[in-house]
Amino acid sequence: MKIQILGTGCPKCKRLYENAAVAIKESGITCEIEKIEKIEEITEFGVMMTPALVVDGDVKTVGKVPDVEAIKKYLMTK
């Protein structure tokens, strides 16, 4: 499984990355987490607002920071 955090490095983007890292650790799932900060790469996902959470290439959230429990649900439904 691959998780991508799309964002330019703003505080919300950093918080989403932290929440995702905690969700991965607590759920015990093995997966890769990647930060994508270049606007050109972010727009390739069709995302125009950050932060965004992508799970295995599927954009799950845009423009908000889901909490750890919400991210766990995204991980478990794959």
N, CA, C, O and CB atoms as a CASP TS submission, in Angstrom:
PFRMAT TS
TARGET T0000
AUTHOR 0000-0000-0000
METHOD Language model
MODEL 1
PARENT N/A
ATOM      1  N   MET     1       0.854  -1.173   0.000  1.00  0.00           N
ATOM      2  CA  MET     1       0.000   0.000   0.000  1.00  0.00           C
ATOM      3  C   MET     1       0.898   1.234   0.000  1.00  0.00           C
ATOM      4  O   MET     1       1.974   1.246   0.598  1.00  0.00           O
ATOM      5  CB  MET     1      -0.971  -0.001   1.229  1.00  0.00           C
ATOM      6  N   LYS     2       0.426   2.267  -0.686  1.00  0.00           N
ATOM      7  CA  LYS     2       1.189   3.510  -0.767  1.00  0.00           C
ATOM      8  C   LYS     2       0.286   4.683  -0.406  1.00  0.00           C
ATOM      9  O   LYS     2      -0.809   4.838  -0.946  1.00  0.00           O
ATOM     10  CB  LYS     2       1.795   3.700  -2.184  1.00  0.00           C
ATOM     11  N   ILE     3       0.771   5.500   0.517  1.00  0.00           N
ATOM     12  CA  ILE     3       0.058   6.701   0.926  1.00  0.00           C
ATOM     13  C   ILE     3       0.858   7.902   0.458  1.00  0.00           C
ATOM     14  O   ILE     3       2.076   7.952   0.629  1.00  0.00           O
ATOM     15  CB  ILE     3      -0.166   6.738   2.471  1.00  0.00           C
ATOM     16  N   GLN     4       0.174   8.865  -0.132  1.00  0.00           N
ATOM     17  CA  GLN     4       0.836  10.086  -0.573  1.00  0.00           C
ATOM     18  C   GLN     4       0.126  11.291   0.051  1.00  0.00           C
ATOM     19  O   GLN     4      -1.101  11.383   0.061  1.00  0.00           O
ATOM     20  CB  GLN     4       0.841  10.185  -2.130  1.00  0.00           C
ATOM     21  N   ILE     5       0.927  12.191   0.559  1.00  0.00           N
ATOM     22  CA  ILE     5       0.414  13.433   1.120  1.00  0.00           C
ATOM     23  C   ILE     5       0.763  14.526   0.117  1.00  0.00           C
ATOM     24  O   ILE     5       1.936  14.776  -0.161  1.00  0.00           O
ATOM     25  CB  ILE     5       1.017  13.733   2.562  1.00  0.00           C
ATOM     26  N   LEU     6      -0.258  15.170  -0.420  1.00  0.00           N
ATOM     27  CA  LEU     6      -0.051  16.227  -1.401  1.00  0.00           C
ATOM     28  C   LEU     6      -0.161  17.570  -0.697  1.00  0.00           C
ATOM     29  O   LEU     6      -1.199  17.891  -0.119  1.00  0.00           O
ATOM     30  CB  LEU     6      -1.076  16.123  -2.566  1.00  0.00           C
ATOM     31  N   GLY     7       0.903  18.349  -0.746  1.00  0.00           N
ATOM     32  CA  GLY     7       0.889  19.665  -0.113  1.00  0.00           C
ATOM     33  C   GLY     7       2.232  20.341  -0.233  1.00  0.00           C
ATOM     34  O   GLY     7       3.267  19.688  -0.359  1.00  0.00           O
ATOM     35  N   THR     8       2.203  21.652  -0.193  1.00  0.00           N
ATOM     36  CA  THR     8       3.408  22.435  -0.425  1.00  0.00           C
ATOM     37  C   THR     8       4.270  22.628   0.817  1.00  0.00           C
ATOM     38  O   THR     8       5.324  23.258   0.738  1.00  0.00           O
ATOM     39  CB  THR     8       3.033  23.765  -0.971  1.00  0.00           C
ATOM     40  N   GLY     9       3.846  22.102   1.955  1.00  0.00           N
ATOM     41  CA  GLY     9       4.642  22.233   3.174  1.00  0.00           C
ATOM     42  C   GLY     9       4.023  23.141   4.217  1.00  0.00           C
ATOM     43  O   GLY     9       4.681  23.513   5.188  1.00  0.00           O
ATOM     44  N   CYS    10       2.774  23.499   4.028  1.00  0.00           N
ATOM     45  CA  CYS    10       2.072  24.354   4.993  1.00  0.00           C
ATOM     46  C   CYS    10       1.817  23.571   6.293  1.00  0.00           C
ATOM     47  O   CYS    10       1.962  22.349   6.308  1.00  0.00           O
ATOM     48  CB  CYS    10       0.724  24.875   4.390  1.00  0.00           C
ATOM     49  N   PRO    11       1.443  24.253   7.371  1.00  0.00           N
ATOM     50  CA  PRO    11       1.182  23.550   8.636  1.00  0.00           C
ATOM     51  C   PRO    11       0.129  22.443   8.520  1.00  0.00           C
ATOM     52  O   PRO    11       0.280  21.388   9.136  1.00  0.00           O
ATOM     53  CB  PRO    11       0.739  24.543   9.680  1.00  0.00           C
ATOM     54  N   LYS    12      -0.931  22.666   7.743  1.00  0.00           N
ATOM     55  CA  LYS    12      -1.958  21.626   7.574  1.00  0.00           C
ATOM     56  C   LYS    12      -1.387  20.406   6.865  1.00  0.00           C
ATOM     57  O   LYS    12      -1.719  19.270   7.205  1.00  0.00           O
ATOM     58  CB  LYS    12      -3.160  22.176   6.785  1.00  0.00           C
ATOM     59  N   CYS    13      -0.532  20.641   5.884  1.00  0.00           N
ATOM     60  CA  CYS    13       0.093  19.539   5.143  1.00  0.00           C
ATOM     61  C   CYS    13       0.979  18.715   6.075  1.00  0.00           C
ATOM     62  O   CYS    13       0.978  17.485   6.022  1.00  0.00           O
ATOM     63  CB  CYS    13       0.923  20.080   3.949  1.00  0.00           C
ATOM     64  N   LYS    14       1.718  19.393   6.909  1.00  0.00           N
ATOM     65  CA  LYS    14       2.595  18.705   7.868  1.00  0.00           C
ATOM     66  C   LYS    14       1.772  17.914   8.872  1.00  0.00           C
ATOM     67  O   LYS    14       2.146  16.799   9.236  1.00  0.00           O
ATOM     68  CB  LYS    14       3.498  19.716   8.604  1.00  0.00           C
ATOM     69  N   ARG    15       0.642  18.483   9.330  1.00  0.00           N
ATOM     70  CA  ARG    15      -0.218  17.780  10.284  1.00  0.00           C
ATOM     71  C   ARG    15      -0.837  16.539   9.648  1.00  0.00           C
ATOM     72  O   ARG    15      -0.956  15.503  10.302  1.00  0.00           O
ATOM     73  CB  ARG    15      -1.321  18.713  10.802  1.00  0.00           C
ATOM     74  N   LEU    16      -1.231  16.633   8.381  1.00  0.00           N
ATOM     75  CA  LEU    16      -1.781  15.467   7.689  1.00  0.00           C
ATOM     76  C   LEU    16      -0.735  14.365   7.596  1.00  0.00           C
ATOM     77  O   LEU    16      -1.050  13.195   7.812  1.00  0.00           O
ATOM     78  CB  LEU    16      -2.278  15.852   6.284  1.00  0.00           C
ATOM     79  N   TYR    17       0.502  14.725   7.279  1.00  0.00           N
ATOM     80  CA  TYR    17       1.579  13.728   7.214  1.00  0.00           C
ATOM     81  C   TYR    17       1.758  13.059   8.580  1.00  0.00           C
ATOM     82  O   TYR    17       1.887  11.838   8.662  1.00  0.00           O
ATOM     83  CB  TYR    17       2.912  14.388   6.754  1.00  0.00           C
ATOM     84  N   GLU    18       1.766  13.854   9.641  1.00  0.00           N
ATOM     85  CA  GLU    18       1.918  13.305  10.997  1.00  0.00           C
ATOM     86  C   GLU    18       0.755  12.382  11.345  1.00  0.00           C
ATOM     87  O   GLU    18       0.966  11.295  11.883  1.00  0.00           O
ATOM     88  CB  GLU    18       2.016  14.442  12.034  1.00  0.00           C
ATOM     89  N   ASN    19      -0.465  12.804  11.045  1.00  0.00           N
ATOM     90  CA  ASN    19      -1.643  11.971  11.333  1.00  0.00           C
ATOM     91  C   ASN    19      -1.579  10.657  10.554  1.00  0.00           C
ATOM     92  O   ASN    19      -1.910   9.598  11.088  1.00  0.00           O
ATOM     93  CB  ASN    19      -2.945  12.732  10.983  1.00  0.00           C
ATOM     94  N   ALA    20      -1.152  10.727   9.295  1.00  0.00           N
ATOM     95  CA  ALA    20      -1.052   9.518   8.478  1.00  0.00           C
ATOM     96  C   ALA    20       0.008   8.571   9.045  1.00  0.00           C
ATOM     97  O   ALA    20      -0.201   7.359   9.081  1.00  0.00           O
ATOM     98  CB  ALA    20      -0.718   9.881   7.017  1.00  0.00           C
ATOM     99  N   ALA    21       1.130   9.112   9.482  1.00  0.00           N
ATOM    100  CA  ALA    21       2.192   8.281  10.052  1.00  0.00           C
ATOM    101  C   ALA    21       1.714   7.571  11.310  1.00  0.00           C
ATOM    102  O   ALA    21       2.024   6.398  11.516  1.00  0.00           O
ATOM    103  CB  ALA    21       3.428   9.130  10.367  1.00  0.00           C
ATOM    104  N   VAL    22       0.963   8.272  12.153  1.00  0.00           N
ATOM    105  CA  VAL    22       0.419   7.669  13.368  1.00  0.00           C
ATOM    106  C   VAL    22      -0.607   6.598  13.007  1.00  0.00           C
ATOM    107  O   VAL    22      -0.610   5.519  13.600  1.00  0.00           O
ATOM    108  CB  VAL    22      -0.220   8.747  14.275  1.00  0.00           C
ATOM    109  N   ALA    23      -1.470   6.884  12.048  1.00  0.00           N
ATOM    110  CA  ALA    23      -2.489   5.915  11.627  1.00  0.00           C
ATOM    111  C   ALA    23      -1.846   4.638  11.103  1.00  0.00           C
ATOM    112  O   ALA    23      -2.311   3.538  11.404  1.00  0.00           O
ATOM    113  CB  ALA    23      -3.397   6.525  10.550  1.00  0.00           C
ATOM    114  N   ILE    24      -0.786   4.778  10.324  1.00  0.00           N
ATOM    115  CA  ILE    24      -0.078   3.613   9.792  1.00  0.00           C
ATOM    116  C   ILE    24       0.506   2.793  10.935  1.00  0.00           C
ATOM    117  O   ILE    24       0.364   1.570  10.972  1.00  0.00           O
ATOM    118  CB  ILE    24       1.039   4.047   8.813  1.00  0.00           C
ATOM    119  N   LYS    25       1.161   3.473  11.860  1.00  0.00           N
ATOM    120  CA  LYS    25       1.794   2.783  12.987  1.00  0.00           C
ATOM    121  C   LYS    25       0.758   2.058  13.847  1.00  0.00           C
ATOM    122  O   LYS    25       0.939   0.892  14.198  1.00  0.00           O
ATOM    123  CB  LYS    25       2.584   3.779  13.846  1.00  0.00           C
ATOM    124  N   GLU    26      -0.329   2.760  14.182  1.00  0.00           N
ATOM    125  CA  GLU    26      -1.353   2.179  15.054  1.00  0.00           C
ATOM    126  C   GLU    26      -2.111   1.039  14.382  1.00  0.00           C
ATOM    127  O   GLU    26      -2.554   0.112  15.060  1.00  0.00           O
ATOM    128  CB  GLU    26      -2.332   3.253  15.487  1.00  0.00           C
ATOM    129  N   SER    27      -2.266   1.093  13.069  1.00  0.00           N
ATOM    130  CA  SER    27      -3.027   0.049  12.377  1.00  0.00           C
ATOM    131  C   SER    27      -2.169  -1.179  12.079  1.00  0.00           C
ATOM    132  O   SER    27      -2.692  -2.255  11.788  1.00  0.00           O
ATOM    133  CB  SER    27      -3.608   0.598  11.079  1.00  0.00           C
ATOM    134  N   GLY    28      -0.852  -1.010  12.156  1.00  0.00           N
ATOM    135  CA  GLY    28       0.041  -2.144  11.912  1.00  0.00           C
ATOM    136  C   GLY    28       0.159  -2.539  10.454  1.00  0.00           C
ATOM    137  O   GLY    28       0.661  -3.619  10.143  1.00  0.00           O
ATOM    138  N   ILE    29      -0.294  -1.683   9.563  1.00  0.00           N
ATOM    139  CA  ILE    29      -0.236  -1.957   8.132  1.00  0.00           C
ATOM    140  C   ILE    29       1.142  -1.583   7.604  1.00  0.00           C
ATOM    141  O   ILE    29       1.705  -0.554   7.978  1.00  0.00           O
ATOM    142  CB  ILE    29      -1.346  -1.183   7.371  1.00  0.00           C
ATOM    143  N   THR    30       1.671  -2.417   6.742  1.00  0.00           N
ATOM    144  CA  THR    30       2.934  -2.100   6.088  1.00  0.00           C
ATOM    145  C   THR    30       2.628  -1.295   4.841  1.00  0.00           C
ATOM    146  O   THR    30       1.936  -1.768   3.940  1.00  0.00           O
ATOM    147  CB  THR    30       3.741  -3.389   5.741  1.00  0.00           C
ATOM    148  N   CYS    31       3.138  -0.091   4.794  1.00  0.00           N
ATOM    149  CA  CYS    31       2.938   0.719   3.606  1.00  0.00           C
ATOM    150  C   CYS    31       3.998   1.806   3.522  1.00  0.00           C
ATOM    151  O   CYS    31       4.697   2.109   4.489  1.00  0.00           O
ATOM    152  CB  CYS    31       1.539   1.334   3.603  1.00  0.00           C
ATOM    153  N   GLU    32       4.086   2.370   2.350  1.00  0.00           N
ATOM    154  CA  GLU    32       5.024   3.442   2.069  1.00  0.00           C
ATOM    155  C   GLU    32       4.272   4.767   2.198  1.00  0.00           C
ATOM    156  O   GLU    32       3.119   4.877   1.782  1.00  0.00           O
ATOM    157  CB  GLU    32       5.665   3.282   0.645  1.00  0.00           C
ATOM    158  N   ILE    33       4.931   5.765   2.775  1.00  0.00           N
ATOM    159  CA  ILE    33       4.324   7.095   2.861  1.00  0.00           C
ATOM    160  C   ILE    33       5.253   8.078   2.157  1.00  0.00           C
ATOM    161  O   ILE    33       6.468   8.065   2.355  1.00  0.00           O
ATOM    162  CB  ILE    33       4.072   7.522   4.359  1.00  0.00           C
ATOM    163  N   GLU    34       4.654   8.927   1.334  1.00  0.00           N
ATOM    164  CA  GLU    34       5.433   9.851   0.515  1.00  0.00           C
ATOM    165  C   GLU    34       4.803  11.244   0.555  1.00  0.00           C
ATOM    166  O   GLU    34       3.581  11.389   0.513  1.00  0.00           O
ATOM    167  CB  GLU    34       5.529   9.339  -0.943  1.00  0.00           C
ATOM    168  N   LYS    35       5.652  12.256   0.636  1.00  0.00           N
ATOM    169  CA  LYS    35       5.196  13.642   0.554  1.00  0.00           C
ATOM    170  C   LYS    35       5.441  14.139  -0.868  1.00  0.00           C
ATOM    171  O   LYS    35       6.529  13.967  -1.418  1.00  0.00           O
ATOM    172  CB  LYS    35       5.928  14.550   1.606  1.00  0.00           C
ATOM    173  N   ILE    36       4.431  14.749  -1.446  1.00  0.00           N
ATOM    174  CA  ILE    36       4.568  15.356  -2.771  1.00  0.00           C
ATOM    175  C   ILE    36       4.316  16.850  -2.594  1.00  0.00           C
ATOM    176  O   ILE    36       3.213  17.268  -2.242  1.00  0.00           O
ATOM    177  CB  ILE    36       3.567  14.714  -3.827  1.00  0.00           C
ATOM    178  N   GLU    37       5.352  17.645  -2.842  1.00  0.00           N
ATOM    179  CA  GLU    37       5.271  19.079  -2.580  1.00  0.00           C
ATOM    180  C   GLU    37       5.299  19.952  -3.833  1.00  0.00           C
ATOM    181  O   GLU    37       5.001  21.144  -3.760  1.00  0.00           O
ATOM    182  CB  GLU    37       6.389  19.476  -1.688  1.00  0.00           C
ATOM    183  N   LYS    38       5.652  19.378  -4.974  1.00  0.00           N
ATOM    184  CA  LYS    38       5.723  20.175  -6.206  1.00  0.00           C
ATOM    185  C   LYS    38       4.325  20.341  -6.800  1.00  0.00           C
ATOM    186  O   LYS    38       3.595  19.370  -7.003  1.00  0.00           O
ATOM    187  CB  LYS    38       6.674  19.509  -7.240  1.00  0.00           C
ATOM    188  N   ILE    39       3.975  21.590  -7.070  1.00  0.00           N
ATOM    189  CA  ILE    39       2.645  21.908  -7.600  1.00  0.00           C
ATOM    190  C   ILE    39       2.343  21.119  -8.872  1.00  0.00           C
ATOM    191  O   ILE    39       1.222  20.644  -9.055  1.00  0.00           O
ATOM    192  CB  ILE    39       2.533  23.409  -7.881  1.00  0.00           C
ATOM    193  N   GLU    40       3.323  20.977  -9.739  1.00  0.00           N
ATOM    194  CA  GLU    40       3.115  20.262 -11.001  1.00  0.00           C
ATOM    195  C   GLU    40       2.687  18.813 -10.744  1.00  0.00           C
ATOM    196  O   GLU    40       1.816  18.283 -11.435  1.00  0.00           O
ATOM    197  CB  GLU    40       4.401  20.294 -11.853  1.00  0.00           C
ATOM    198  N   GLU    41       3.306  18.183  -9.748  1.00  0.00           N
ATOM    199  CA  GLU    41       2.964  16.792  -9.425  1.00  0.00           C
ATOM    200  C   GLU    41       1.614  16.704  -8.729  1.00  0.00           C
ATOM    201  O   GLU    41       0.861  15.756  -8.952  1.00  0.00           O
ATOM    202  CB  GLU    41       4.047  16.163  -8.542  1.00  0.00           C
ATOM    203  N   ILE    42       1.304  17.682  -7.889  1.00  0.00           N
ATOM    204  CA  ILE    42       0.021  17.695  -7.176  1.00  0.00           C
ATOM    205  C   ILE    42      -1.132  17.812  -8.171  1.00  0.00           C
ATOM    206  O   ILE    42      -2.131  17.102  -8.054  1.00  0.00           O
ATOM    207  CB  ILE    42      -0.028  18.862  -6.153  1.00  0.00           C
ATOM    208  N   THR    43      -0.993  18.710  -9.150  1.00  0.00           N
ATOM    209  CA  THR    43      -2.084  18.911 -10.108  1.00  0.00           C
ATOM    210  C   THR    43      -2.285  17.703 -11.025  1.00  0.00           C
ATOM    211  O   THR    43      -3.355  17.550 -11.614  1.00  0.00           O
ATOM    212  CB  THR    43      -1.814  20.149 -10.946  1.00  0.00           C
ATOM    213  N   GLU    44      -1.276  16.850 -11.154  1.00  0.00           N
ATOM    214  CA  GLU    44      -1.438  15.626 -11.947  1.00  0.00           C
ATOM    215  C   GLU    44      -2.498  14.704 -11.346  1.00  0.00           C
ATOM    216  O   GLU    44      -3.061  13.868 -12.053  1.00  0.00           O
ATOM    217  CB  GLU    44      -0.102  14.883 -12.054  1.00  0.00           C
ATOM    218  N   PHE    45      -2.772  14.847 -10.059  1.00  0.00           N
ATOM    219  CA  PHE    45      -3.817  14.066  -9.391  1.00  0.00           C
ATOM    220  C   PHE    45      -5.186  14.715  -9.566  1.00  0.00           C
ATOM    221  O   PHE    45      -6.192  14.151  -9.136  1.00  0.00           O
ATOM    222  CB  PHE    45      -3.497  13.910  -7.898  1.00  0.00           C
ATOM    223  N   GLY    46      -5.242  15.895 -10.192  1.00  0.00           N
ATOM    224  CA  GLY    46      -6.500  16.618 -10.333  1.00  0.00           C
ATOM    225  C   GLY    46      -6.841  17.410  -9.087  1.00  0.00           C
ATOM    226  O   GLY    46      -7.973  17.866  -8.927  1.00  0.00           O
ATOM    227  N   VAL    47      -5.869  17.576  -8.204  1.00  0.00           N
ATOM    228  CA  VAL    47      -6.077  18.269  -6.933  1.00  0.00           C
ATOM    229  C   VAL    47      -5.721  19.740  -7.102  1.00  0.00           C
ATOM    230  O   VAL    47      -4.645  20.078  -7.595  1.00  0.00           O
ATOM    231  CB  VAL    47      -5.230  17.624  -5.796  1.00  0.00           C
ATOM    232  N   MET    48      -6.638  20.610  -6.688  1.00  0.00           N
ATOM    233  CA  MET    48      -6.401  22.055  -6.789  1.00  0.00           C
ATOM    234  C   MET    48      -6.329  22.720  -5.419  1.00  0.00           C
ATOM    235  O   MET    48      -6.071  23.921  -5.331  1.00  0.00           O
ATOM    236  CB  MET    48      -7.496  22.709  -7.618  1.00  0.00           C
ATOM    237  N   MET    49      -6.553  21.957  -4.350  1.00  0.00           N
ATOM    238  CA  MET    49      -6.501  22.495  -2.998  1.00  0.00           C
ATOM    239  C   MET    49      -5.748  21.491  -2.128  1.00  0.00           C
ATOM    240  O   MET    49      -5.956  20.283  -2.241  1.00  0.00           O
ATOM    241  CB  MET    49      -7.942  22.776  -2.434  1.00  0.00           C
ATOM    242  N   THR    50      -4.886  21.991  -1.272  1.00  0.00           N
ATOM    243  CA  THR    50      -4.132  21.109  -0.385  1.00  0.00           C
ATOM    244  C   THR    50      -4.522  21.381   1.061  1.00  0.00           C
ATOM    245  O   THR    50      -5.080  22.435   1.367  1.00  0.00           O
ATOM    246  CB  THR    50      -2.610  21.298  -0.582  1.00  0.00           C
ATOM    247  N   PRO    51      -4.237  20.455   1.936  1.00  0.00           N
ATOM    248  CA  PRO    51      -3.585  19.178   1.700  1.00  0.00           C
ATOM    249  C   PRO    51      -4.552  18.153   1.120  1.00  0.00           C
ATOM    250  O   PRO    51      -5.771  18.312   1.182  1.00  0.00           O
ATOM    251  CB  PRO    51      -2.982  18.654   2.988  1.00  0.00           C
ATOM    252  N   ALA    52      -3.977  17.104   0.559  1.00  0.00           N
ATOM    253  CA  ALA    52      -4.781  16.006   0.039  1.00  0.00           C
ATOM    254  C   ALA    52      -4.145  14.687   0.457  1.00  0.00           C
ATOM    255  O   ALA    52      -2.925  14.577   0.587  1.00  0.00           O
ATOM    256  CB  ALA    52      -4.915  16.092  -1.509  1.00  0.00           C
ATOM    257  N   LEU    53      -4.992  13.698   0.662  1.00  0.00           N
ATOM    258  CA  LEU    53      -4.552  12.361   1.047  1.00  0.00           C
ATOM    259  C   LEU    53      -4.873  11.406  -0.099  1.00  0.00           C
ATOM    260  O   LEU    53      -6.008  11.341  -0.571  1.00  0.00           O
ATOM    261  CB  LEU    53      -5.234  11.896   2.379  1.00  0.00           C
ATOM    262  N   VAL    54      -3.852  10.666  -0.537  1.00  0.00           N
ATOM    263  CA  VAL    54      -4.017   9.709  -1.631  1.00  0.00           C
ATOM    264  C   VAL    54      -3.618   8.330  -1.117  1.00  0.00           C
ATOM    265  O   VAL    54      -2.545   8.163  -0.536  1.00  0.00           O
ATOM    266  CB  VAL    54      -3.160  10.117  -2.886  1.00  0.00           C
ATOM    267  N   VAL    55      -4.486   7.345  -1.332  1.00  0.00           N
ATOM    268  CA  VAL    55      -4.204   5.968  -0.932  1.00  0.00           C
ATOM    269  C   VAL    55      -4.212   5.107  -2.190  1.00  0.00           C
ATOM    270  O   VAL    55      -5.232   4.986  -2.868  1.00  0.00           O
ATOM    271  CB  VAL    55      -5.252   5.448   0.124  1.00  0.00           C
ATOM    272  N   ASP    56      -3.071   4.517  -2.490  1.00  0.00           N
ATOM    273  CA  ASP    56      -2.913   3.679  -3.686  1.00  0.00           C
ATOM    274  C   ASP    56      -3.429   4.360  -4.953  1.00  0.00           C
ATOM    275  O   ASP    56      -4.125   3.745  -5.760  1.00  0.00           O
ATOM    276  CB  ASP    56      -3.638   2.359  -3.491  1.00  0.00           C
ATOM    277  N   GLY    57      -3.079   5.637  -5.116  1.00  0.00           N
ATOM    278  CA  GLY    57      -3.442   6.370  -6.316  1.00  0.00           C
ATOM    279  C   GLY    57      -4.840   6.951  -6.323  1.00  0.00           C
ATOM    280  O   GLY    57      -5.218   7.629  -7.278  1.00  0.00           O
ATOM    281  N   ASP    58      -5.626   6.698  -5.268  1.00  0.00           N
ATOM    282  CA  ASP    58      -7.006   7.162  -5.182  1.00  0.00           C
ATOM    283  C   ASP    58      -7.080   8.341  -4.198  1.00  0.00           C
ATOM    284  O   ASP    58      -6.778   8.178  -3.016  1.00  0.00           O
ATOM    285  CB  ASP    58      -7.955   6.001  -4.737  1.00  0.00           C
ATOM    286  N   VAL    59      -7.477   9.522  -4.680  1.00  0.00           N
ATOM    287  CA  VAL    59      -7.580  10.701  -3.816  1.00  0.00           C
ATOM    288  C   VAL    59      -8.741  10.501  -2.848  1.00  0.00           C
ATOM    289  O   VAL    59      -9.883  10.306  -3.264  1.00  0.00           O
ATOM    290  CB  VAL    59      -7.777  12.006  -4.658  1.00  0.00           C
ATOM    291  N   LYS    60      -8.434  10.551  -1.550  1.00  0.00           N
ATOM    292  CA  LYS    60      -9.449  10.317  -0.515  1.00  0.00           C
ATOM    293  C   LYS    60      -9.979  11.608   0.088  1.00  0.00           C
ATOM    294  O   LYS    60     -11.182  11.729   0.323  1.00  0.00           O
ATOM    295  CB  LYS    60      -8.878   9.449   0.582  1.00  0.00           C
ATOM    296  N   THR    61      -9.100  12.578   0.344  1.00  0.00           N
ATOM    297  CA  THR    61      -9.542  13.852   0.912  1.00  0.00           C
ATOM    298  C   THR    61      -8.782  14.995   0.252  1.00  0.00           C
ATOM    299  O   THR    61      -7.638  14.841  -0.176  1.00  0.00           O
ATOM    300  CB  THR    61      -9.336  13.876   2.450  1.00  0.00           C
ATOM    301  N   VAL    62      -9.446  16.144   0.179  1.00  0.00           N
ATOM    302  CA  VAL    62      -8.840  17.347  -0.401  1.00  0.00           C
ATOM    303  C   VAL    62      -9.236  18.541   0.457  1.00  0.00           C
ATOM    304  O   VAL    62     -10.409  18.721   0.783  1.00  0.00           O
ATOM    305  CB  VAL    62      -9.287  17.554  -1.893  1.00  0.00           C
ATOM    306  N   GLY    63      -8.245  19.356   0.819  1.00  0.00           N
ATOM    307  CA  GLY    63      -8.513  20.603   1.523  1.00  0.00           C
ATOM    308  C   GLY    63      -8.827  20.483   2.996  1.00  0.00           C
ATOM    309  O   GLY    63      -9.276  21.448   3.614  1.00  0.00           O
ATOM    310  N   LYS    64      -8.597  19.308   3.572  1.00  0.00           N
ATOM    311  CA  LYS    64      -8.839  19.151   5.012  1.00  0.00           C
ATOM    312  C   LYS    64      -7.841  18.171   5.597  1.00  0.00           C
ATOM    313  O   LYS    64      -7.133  17.466   4.878  1.00  0.00           O
ATOM    314  CB  LYS    64     -10.283  18.671   5.283  1.00  0.00           C
ATOM    315  N   VAL    65      -7.804  18.147   6.919  1.00  0.00           N
ATOM    316  CA  VAL    65      -6.878  17.264   7.625  1.00  0.00           C
ATOM    317  C   VAL    65      -7.703  16.256   8.424  1.00  0.00           C
ATOM    318  O   VAL    65      -8.159  16.566   9.525  1.00  0.00           O
ATOM    319  CB  VAL    65      -5.909  18.077   8.563  1.00  0.00           C
ATOM    320  N   PRO    66      -7.899  15.055   7.879  1.00  0.00           N
ATOM    321  CA  PRO    66      -8.633  14.044   8.638  1.00  0.00           C
ATOM    322  C   PRO    66      -7.833  13.617   9.867  1.00  0.00           C
ATOM    323  O   PRO    66      -6.602  13.621   9.855  1.00  0.00           O
ATOM    324  CB  PRO    66      -8.948  12.822   7.750  1.00  0.00           C
ATOM    325  N   ASP    67      -8.549  13.249  10.921  1.00  0.00           N
ATOM    326  CA  ASP    67      -7.856  12.796  12.128  1.00  0.00           C
ATOM    327  C   ASP    67      -7.333  11.378  11.928  1.00  0.00           C
ATOM    328  O   ASP    67      -7.598  10.740  10.909  1.00  0.00           O
ATOM    329  CB  ASP    67      -8.796  12.857  13.357  1.00  0.00           C
ATOM    330  N   VAL    68      -6.596  10.905  12.905  1.00  0.00           N
ATOM    331  CA  VAL    68      -5.950   9.592  12.820  1.00  0.00           C
ATOM    332  C   VAL    68      -6.981   8.490  12.589  1.00  0.00           C
ATOM    333  O   VAL    68      -6.761   7.606  11.760  1.00  0.00           O
ATOM    334  CB  VAL    68      -5.147   9.303  14.100  1.00  0.00           C
ATOM    335  N   GLU    69      -8.089   8.529  13.299  1.00  0.00           N
ATOM    336  CA  GLU    69      -9.103   7.477  13.163  1.00  0.00           C
ATOM    337  C   GLU    69      -9.710   7.452  11.761  1.00  0.00           C
ATOM    338  O   GLU    69      -9.959   6.376  11.218  1.00  0.00           O
ATOM    339  CB  GLU    69     -10.207   7.673  14.200  1.00  0.00           C
ATOM    340  N   ALA    70      -9.949   8.608  11.177  1.00  0.00           N
ATOM    341  CA  ALA    70     -10.501   8.657   9.824  1.00  0.00           C
ATOM    342  C   ALA    70      -9.503   8.081   8.820  1.00  0.00           C
ATOM    343  O   ALA    70      -9.893   7.366   7.896  1.00  0.00           O
ATOM    344  CB  ALA    70     -10.871  10.106   9.442  1.00  0.00           C
ATOM    345  N   ILE    71      -8.234   8.387   8.997  1.00  0.00           N
ATOM    346  CA  ILE    71      -7.216   7.857   8.092  1.00  0.00           C
ATOM    347  C   ILE    71      -7.124   6.340   8.224  1.00  0.00           C
ATOM    348  O   ILE    71      -6.945   5.640   7.227  1.00  0.00           O
ATOM    349  CB  ILE    71      -5.847   8.503   8.379  1.00  0.00           C
ATOM    350  N   LYS    72      -7.244   5.832   9.445  1.00  0.00           N
ATOM    351  CA  LYS    72      -7.232   4.371   9.651  1.00  0.00           C
ATOM    352  C   LYS    72      -8.357   3.715   8.851  1.00  0.00           C
ATOM    353  O   LYS    72      -8.165   2.649   8.267  1.00  0.00           O
ATOM    354  CB  LYS    72      -7.376   4.026  11.163  1.00  0.00           C
ATOM    355  N   LYS    73      -9.522   4.348   8.825  1.00  0.00           N
ATOM    356  CA  LYS    73     -10.652   3.790   8.071  1.00  0.00           C
ATOM    357  C   LYS    73     -10.325   3.711   6.582  1.00  0.00           C
ATOM    358  O   LYS    73     -10.659   2.729   5.920  1.00  0.00           O
ATOM    359  CB  LYS    73     -11.920   4.641   8.288  1.00  0.00           C
ATOM    360  N   TYR    74      -9.668   4.753   6.057  1.00  0.00           N
ATOM    361  CA  TYR    74      -9.258   4.714   4.652  1.00  0.00           C
ATOM    362  C   TYR    74      -8.279   3.565   4.404  1.00  0.00           C
ATOM    363  O   TYR    74      -8.328   2.912   3.361  1.00  0.00           O
ATOM    364  CB  TYR    74      -8.618   6.055   4.239  1.00  0.00           C
ATOM    365  N   LEU    75      -7.399   3.326   5.362  1.00  0.00           N
ATOM    366  CA  LEU    75      -6.415   2.252   5.216  1.00  0.00           C
ATOM    367  C   LEU    75      -7.069   0.880   5.283  1.00  0.00           C
ATOM    368  O   LEU    75      -6.672  -0.029   4.555  1.00  0.00           O
ATOM    369  CB  LEU    75      -5.343   2.368   6.292  1.00  0.00           C
ATOM    370  N   MET    76      -8.052   0.721   6.135  1.00  0.00           N
ATOM    371  CA  MET    76      -8.685  -0.574   6.347  1.00  0.00           C
ATOM    372  C   MET    76      -9.650  -0.941   5.227  1.00  0.00           C
ATOM    373  O   MET    76      -9.967  -2.118   5.053  1.00  0.00           O
ATOM    374  CB  MET    76      -9.414  -0.577   7.664  1.00  0.00           C
ATOM    375  N   THR    77     -10.119   0.035   4.469  1.00  0.00           N
ATOM    376  CA  THR    77     -11.097  -0.263   3.414  1.00  0.00           C
ATOM    377  C   THR    77     -10.419  -0.611   2.097  1.00  0.00           C
ATOM    378  O   THR    77     -11.106  -0.834   1.100  1.00  0.00           O
ATOM    379  CB  THR    77     -12.033   0.924   3.211  1.00  0.00           C
ATOM    380  N   LYS    78      -9.107  -0.664   2.064  1.00  0.00           N
ATOM    381  CA  LYS    78      -8.399  -1.038   0.834  1.00  0.00           C
ATOM    382  C   LYS    78      -8.406  -2.527   0.668  1.00  0.00           C
ATOM    383  O   LYS    78      -7.860  -3.041  -0.308  1.00  0.00           O
ATOM    384  CB  LYS    78      -6.962  -0.519   0.842  1.00  0.00           C
TER
END
